[in-house]
């Protein structure tokens, strides 16, 4: 009894950080996705002070989630499991290994195993997340496979697979509320309930995101991103990265990694100067001038594109070695960009006074709030330096009023701004705090809204919605948006793959807290395994190919037909102009189609013999009629009556 009282007393006096440290060392999930045609057979397994029970076989085309756990915090916990490919033409295997001292899980390639960006013998770091999930995928039929740790420019690296596919046929990674990796100004919100990303837009692009969710907030002539919710009739939340910073990050990425298709979705627009009401057309034009600073805005190379750009093959946007193509998706109610704005058109309420400081705001906190980085976040995930909007001296991308004059907007660049009706999509978020409900809801929406590749592109959103208690419990890091994203990632890895097929898969996978490229590897695996297996080529591509063939045939006819006529020979028919009608023979003579005899269904030998004789008679009749018609069709009209009576008599004999 005394010992129990002592232990209880120790627990009471332990600092909270000690209790949280004990709680953090629980365990996490590892999802292995076998998207190859070969079963993975467990060759050997060993563990020391770890919960490490991997299955004997992971069948081809399946996914397996395994919970692993470091049992003691002594630094020497370790385990490994080696899988060999069954039936592969050459020996291929890998070892999954975990080490307590490094607090991570790794994959070691053996034999001839190699994947895109990971040559033979590579060691891939998967990391580790308590209560969360990490994944390892291999997709493809031969070396090099698609795998975890893909190349940064993954679209360029896989154009041979996705180049002839349209946006409605491929999968991409989408970043939810992309600008909220840091808090610049607070309007009742804090990082705990407003931050959605651990890395800025540049980091998200480098980790594979190609669809960015940008939510602009205009304030005193400047544009920020924002994450707001309506509480008791007022908007509460925070402002994040400036749009100017996002433009700079996009340009920096496309200069380093050209040839990628990037879509910026503009939504949830607000004007803080108008009590967070939607932006006016004039303010929209100002925003367009800032976004016009993107270097690689998409410029169409032809005018034959359909209204629905999701049906256009990627090769019409990017090609091997080309520059990137950046498309801005705007709401249907937003105005089109204009090529010029007169100063008198600027709303005076949106222009700050000459002596005002944009950082001063009676509704906002007076200091910048640095976003806390989770203790288990990977290196390099700390937010970038907060922009100082007042320092415009060295920037040509100022998003203040002067940006209208400083940023020339070329008319051809306005084509990159497309209304959402030209990039249609379906799908919605689940509005739940329960991971299991999230998974079941998103899978149900996948099956209901995306039954085939001809369906509307599906946006599958794997995000956890905080409860009211979670929003208010700002002291508990474990219920923040960033931390709870790991629960959504775990369900994504474990449940999505078994629900997909070559006809049913999401086009956009949207998530919070993009901390590594593992979801990008999943997206690439979908493209390699399911998209590659689906019927190839978009309708516009097929029409273009058909038109090209017709053009070539016309040219060939024009070249050779005069020469053949001069020589007194029958000219070749490249276009098929003189192709015989299906009712005529190859020599142009009519063919009489005789009805075939319909044998009676019976098992009697006598009946079978009778049916055989009937079929033989029908065949002979067809031949005799064809021969006689060949001889006497010089006067077809005179033979119509006799031919009709002959057919009627033959038909009566066949019944």
Secondary structure by P-SEA (a helix, b strand, c coil): caaaaaaaaaaaaccaaaaaaaaaccbbbbbbbccccbbbbbcccccccccccccccccccbbbbbbbbccccccccccbbbbbbcccccccbbbbbbbccccccbbbbcccccccccccbbbbbbcccccccccccccccccccccccccccccccccccccccccccbbbbbbcccccccccccccccccccccccccaaaaaaacccccbbbbbbcccbbbbbbbbbcccbbbbbccccaaaaaaaaaaaaaaccbbbbbbbbcbbbbcccccccccaaaaaaaaaaaccccccccccccccccccccccccccccccccbbbbbbbccccccccccccccccccccccccccccccccccccbbbbbbccccccccccccccccccccccccccccccccccbbbbccccccccccccbbbbbbbcccccaaaaaaaaaaaaaaccccccccbbbbbbbbbbcccccccccccccccccaaaaaaaaaacccccccccccccccccccccccaaaaaaaaaaaaccccccccccaaaaaaaaaaaaaaaaaaaaccaaaaaaacccccccccccccccccccccbbbbbcccccccccccaaaaaaaaaaaaaaaaaaaaaaaaaaacccccccaaaaaaaaaaaaaaaac
